[in-house]
């Protein structure tokens, strides 16, 4: 029986027949997201070698380890991101690649210039044009934590390689989102607090 919005229905006196939930009798084994989710990830720990431009700073060994660990943890989320966006800065693109490899995804990150120096407005603009159910965007502070606060009202501290999952209603705009969870390398690597 198909249900029509706005129409009233009554429950039969004998109730509804319970059907065991097995993959064989469901068209969709679980409900899909009805609102977009964005995973905002700050790049992992980067080096500051002398004479290297900010845009070209590479990840440290710790940064590569943290990004791979976060990727492994994100590999368990369902649905997985259908779109991965990254700043063109070396440290952000290396983070995105390490996450993809750690998660076992087969997506190539899409480089977006506005994720490097576009600020909150650039990030929100990129997110507004994304048509994926789940999008992972890798970039920089303070833009990421400011955007989390703009969308959700939650003041967060985005340490290196931290991920904030935000679900928003319709298009990303002030107060349209909910902070679902945050993940940091310390949580996934099971390290004691410093």
Buried (B, 14 or more C-beta within 10 A) or exposed (E): EEEEEEEEEEEEEEEEEEEEEEEEEEEEEEEEEEEBBBBBBBBBBBBEEEEEEEEEBBBBEBBBBBBBBBBBBBBEBEEBBBBBBBBBBBBBBBBBBBBBBBBEBEBEBBBBEBBBBBBBEBBBBBBBEBEBBBBBBBBBBEBBBBBBBBBBEBEBEBBBBBBBBBBBEEEBBEEBBBBEEBBBBBBBBEEEEE
